[in-house]
Amino acid sequence: MAVIFDQPVSTAHINSVKWEFMHIQDTRAKPDTLPFWIADMDFACPAPVLEAIKSRCNTLPIGYSMPDAAYYEAVCGWLQNRFSWEVKAQDIFTSSGVVRALIDLIYALTAPGEGVIIQQPVYYPFAAIIRHCKRTIINNPLPQHAGNYSMDFADLEDKASNPETTMMILCSPHNPVGRVWTTNELEQVVQICRKHGVQLISDEIHFDLLRNDQTHYPVASLCPDDDTIITCTSPSKTFNMAGMQISNILIHNKKLQKKWRAQTGETFPSPLALAAVKAAYTQCDDWLTGLLRYLDGNFAFLENFLQEHLTKAHCVLPQGTYLGWIDFSAYGHSDKELTTILLEKANVLLESGTIFGKEGKGFQRINVACPKATLKKGLEQIATALS
Ligand SMILES: Cc1ncc(COP(=O)(O)O)c(C=O)c1O
């Protein structure tokens, strides 16, 4: 299985944001810059997903489409098999992406000016969309000790208790710090949100991408008596199909469903995406097992490489995601200088930690979902540049 993940995939003339449009992230990127930035993998999609798309293309009309019973069965089956979570088909709403859904949820469930809690350093579109929707960012920063992150519940309670704070967007597993939250941590978040009437939205897009010894608990599955928690999911990260632009938003409460529908209206996902999701969620377990072991191998490689060749850098093994969060602060460069060195001297594009919030100072996020040879080359270029 590892062999398929070692194969280089074609990266030219495929409209790839990661490979061909690096300049949208940093205009200094060159055509031969090695990209370790945006969360896309350099692996081919699983064969059943590609076959399902091709087979759907053999049917000539590609018209407006809606999920059928088989679609809902596939999604429900995945949630049941992976997380022992029974979700009803009528509680699943498709959207064209998790970020799109978060925007819709903010508009539908909060009023202008109200506060939305996020836990920085965090996936930076959270802050961007809160600003875009003219709501207020309320940061509950994640404390860290030697790269090990936790939650500050006293601060969370303080911020949630403000009547102007009405929503929290939880990132679970967390991008970029890689935490898979424990049941205890999740239960405390729920308890605080419930006590202060804060609507909890859990972005669980990375929920399948776990290290070998980790278990992910969808926060809503821990609270069957509370139907208000909304979960954003998608097969896009797991099966490398973000371009299909489909996500599944799980809304269990009837009043919240009504507000969602009032915001989004009827949506018609691409029939190619519907076919791809059905195949991904019913025929690709073995592929995913292979992927996860390959990622474990890449993280072990990263860890060894840092110990041997980038001795001042520090990276705690992430419990989930395929994103490493490396602390380069001991090299003594400012974030701007470090990004310049990585781009102009090492010729690699990572993501500067401060994009994720000021708490990311000194860190860089590296995407290791690529053939080991690519990772090795990039790390060697970084080691030479920083030596
Ligand atoms: C936490 C998180 N949420 C959402 C997204 C993007 O989701 P989508 O492409 O479905 O909008 C990403 C992409 O990296 C992510 O890491």
The ligand as an SDF file (V2000), in Angstrom:
LIG
                    3D

 16 16  0  0  0  0  0  0  0  0999 V2000
  -10.2360   23.1890   10.1080 C   0  0  0  0  0  0  0  0  0  0  0  0
  -10.5900   23.3870    8.6690 C   0  0  0  0  0  0  0  0  0  0  0  0
  -11.8390   23.7280    8.3280 N   0  0  0  0  0  0  0  0  0  0  0  0
  -12.2010   23.9130    7.0370 C   0  0  0  0  0  0  0  0  0  0  0  0
  -11.2880   23.7530    6.0220 C   0  0  0  0  0  0  0  0  0  0  0  0
  -11.7020   24.0100    4.5920 C   0  0  0  0  0  0  0  0  0  0  0  0
  -12.8350   23.3160    4.2920 O   0  0  0  0  0  0  0  0  0  0  0  0
  -13.5760   23.5500    2.8990 P   0  0  0  0  0  0  0  0  0  0  0  0
  -12.5710   23.4090    1.8220 O   0  0  0  0  0  0  0  0  0  0  0  0
  -14.6220   22.4640    2.9020 O   0  0  0  0  0  0  0  0  0  0  0  0
  -14.1810   24.9040    2.9740 O   0  0  0  0  0  0  0  0  0  0  0  0
   -9.9730   23.3970    6.3270 C   0  0  0  0  0  0  0  0  0  0  0  0
   -8.9690   23.2510    5.2570 C   0  0  0  0  0  0  0  0  0  0  0  0
   -7.8190   23.0740    5.4810 O   0  0  0  0  0  0  0  0  0  0  0  0
   -9.6140   23.1920    7.6830 C   0  0  0  0  0  0  0  0  0  0  0  0
   -8.3790   22.8410    8.0360 O   0  0  0  0  0  0  0  0  0  0  0  0
  1  2  1  0
  2  3  1  0
  2 15  2  0
  3  4  2  0
  4  5  1  0
  5  6  1  0
  5 12  2  0
  6  7  1  0
  7  8  1  0
  8  9  2  0
  8 10  1  0
  8 11  1  0
 12 13  1  0
 12 15  1  0
 13 14  2  0
 15 16  1  0
M  END
$$$$
